[in-house]
């Protein structure tokens, strides 16, 4: 009887500890260690990438540091590799952790915040839209794009050129990354590049762009051509952190510091509005 009571007491204590952990305040924990753990995508210029000297740079990097500073704590940045889907990325980095280990972070940058997608991700709070991404084709000014359009392989743009228009546009020039696709256009291998507009803006600035023209794209079928980008935190215990980050982002919009970060990345800060649409494979 005594042994059984001890087992029951242990079970109750374990359950209490688990419940306490589930409702732990993420912001309070970050303040206690004076650091906010933030994930940014690895090798994702112009948003997050390593400079030649190894320094971590990019729009998401600078925004993450600025948000942490607004909260009065340091930003501890972690670069993460994109998995098959954004849902996988949220599971691996925000609320569960990867099966290979590494733990979770407090905040993840550059996640879609569109309504239906956000509602489906019940383990993560998706908020703080700071960018609306859309698919565009960019070509040199005065050049008429034919079917020589460079794309990142296995992206929405690749699928559109391969499967759109009843298969009539099959001559996409596929590159490993969008940066490689931009380089192909600048080298004359392609007439144009198709991909996320703001990512293209930053890449062209980094690679020394000539005069170019952007053409917004309406995608065929169920593909979405635009989506909102923002921030993610864990649902359990993340409400106060979400509120603090929302307030910090709003202050940055008002004081002009958000515009400065966009300007330094050569990306246009446009008024946010609801996008037309979303199967989200481009990050």
N, C-alpha and C positions, 0 to 999 in steps of 0.2 A: 504493500500500500504506500509506504514511504517512498519507494523507488518510483512508483507510478506518479505520485504527486510532484516529485522532482522533475520527471520528464515533462509533465504538463506545464510546470513553472518555466522550464527552459523554452518550451514551445511558445508560451505567451510572451516571454521576454524577447525571443527572436522575432515574433510577429510585430511587437511594438517597435523594435529597432528598425525593422524593414519599413514599417509605415512612416516612422520618423524620417528615414532616409528619403522616402518617396516625396515627402512634402518639404524637404529641405529647401531653404531659400537660396537660389543660385547667386543672387546679388550679394547676399550677406556673406556667403562663403568666399566670393571673389574679394569683397572688401577685407575680410579677415586675413587674406594672404596678400592683399595689396596688388593683385594682378587679375586681369580678365583673360582667360584662355580663349583665343579666337582662331578659327580655322579659315584658311583661304586656299583656293585651288592652286596646285603646283603647276608651273610652266603654262600659265594662262595669261600671256600678255594681251592687252596693256593693263589688265586688272591685278594680276599677281604673278611676279616672275623674278628670277635672279639676274641681277646685273653682272657684268663681267667680273667685278670685284667680289661677287658673292652676296652683295647686299640685296635684301628683299625689297622690291619696289612695286608700284602699280596703284591704281585707283582704289581697289579694295583694301590694299595694305595701308594706304594713307588714311582712308576713311575709318578703318578699324582702330588705328592709333588715335585718331582725333576723337572718336566716340569714347574710348577708354579714358582719355584725358579729361573729357567732359564729366566723367563719373569720378574723377579724382584718383584713378588708379592706373597702373601700367598695363600695356597690352603685351601678352605673351602669345606670339603668332606661331601657328603650326601649319605647315603646308600639307595638303592632303591630295591624294590622287582620286580623280573622278571614277566612280564605279559605273555599272551599266545604266543606272537610272538615278535621278535626284533623290528618290525615295530611299535607295540604297545608301546614298551619301548621308542623308539625315539619320538613318539608323546607325551607320558606322561611326558617325562623328558627334551626334547630338544626344540621342536617348538610349542607346544600347552599347555601342562599341563594336569594333571589328573582331571577328573570331580569332584573328591572329594577335590581338592585344593592342595596347596603345591607349585605351581609355577614351573618354569623351571630352569635349570642350564645352565652354559656357555659351559660345556664340559661333555661328557659321555665317560667313558672308556669301553674297551672290547666289541666293536661292530664289526660285519663283514664288511669288506671293499671290498669284491669281486665285480668285474665290473658290472654285471647285477643287482645284489642286490643294489649296490650303485647308479646306474642310476635310479632305480625305486623309490628311496627315495629322491624325489626332494625337500623336505623341510629340509633335513639334508645334510651336507657335511661329507662324510665318507672318511678318509684318515689316514696317519701316521701308516701304518702297522708295528707292533712291534712283532708279533707272528704269526706263521702259525700253526694252530691246525689240528690234524688229528685223526682219530679213530684207536685205537690199542687194542690188547688183551695183558694183562700182566699176567704172571704166575711165580710161584717160579721156580728158576733154578733147572733142573732135574725132574720137574713135567710135566707130559703129561696131558694137559687140555682135559677133555672129554666134556660132556654137562653140567657140573656144573659150569656155568659161571655167575658171579654176575654182575648185571647192575643196573643203576638208572632207576626207573620206568618211562615210557612214554618218553624215550629218543630215539635218533637214534639207539643206541646200542640195546635197548629193542626191537625196531621194527625189526631190522635186525635179531636178534636171534629168534623172534617169527614168522616172515614172510619169512625170507630168506630160501634158499635151499628147496623150496617147502614145507615149514612147518616141515622139519625133525628135526629142533633144537628148540624144544619147552620147554626145561627144564631150561630156564633162571631163576636164583635166583634174584628176583626183590627186590630192596631196595629203601627206600625213597630218599636217596641221594647217590651220588657216594662215599662219605666218608664212608657211611655205607656199600657199596659194597666192598670197599677196606678192611674194618674191617672184613667182612665176609670171605674174602680170607685168611687174616692173622690168623683168628681163625680156619681155616680148614673147614669151612662150604662150601666154594667154591674152585674149583681148580684154577680159574683165574677170572680176572675182565676185562670187556670191557667198553671202554669209551674214552674221549678225552685224547690223549697221554700226553700233558704237564700238564693237571690237575691231571692225575694219578701220574706223576713224583713228583709233589709237595705233594700230599696226602700221597704217600708212604714215602717220607722223613719225613713228619710230624708225621706219625704213627710208625716210626721206622721200615723201610722196611728190609726184608731179601734180599738175592741175588735173583734178578728177571730177567726175559727175556721179552722184548717187541717184539710183532709181529704186523707189520703194516697190516691193513685190507683193502681189496678192497670190497666195499659194493655192494650189489645186486641192480638191477633195477635202479631207478632214484635217489636213495639216494647218497648224496655226502659224500665222506670220508675225505675231507680236506677243510679248508677254512681259509682265512686270518682274523686276528683280529687287530683292530686299534682304532681310536678315532672318535668321532662325535661332530660337532658343528652345530648351526642353519645356514641355507643357507642365510637368510636375515641378513646382518650385520656381517656375520661370516668369510668373506674372509681374513681380516687382522689377525684374531686370528688363522685361519688355517695356514697361512703363517708363523706366529711366532712359532706355535707349531711344524710345520714341520722342521723349522730351529733348534729349540731346540732339537728335537729328533735326527736330523742328527749330531749335536754337541755331544750329549751323546753317539752316536755310535762311533764317532771318538776319544773321550777322555776316553773311557772305562767305563764310569759310568753306561751305560745301561747294559753292561756285569756284572757289580758288583751287580746290582739289581736282575738280573736273577740268579746269583750265590747264593745270600742270600736266594732266594726262592727255591733253589735246582731244578731249571728248566733250561734245556739246551737252550742256545741262539744259534739258528741255522740260517744259511743264508736264507734270505727270497726269495721266488720264487713263481711263480703262482701256485696255487693249482690245483689239477685235477678237481675239482668240486662243490653242495649245496642246499639243503633244509636245512635251518639253524634252528635247534631246540636246539641243544646243544649250550650253550652260548659261 
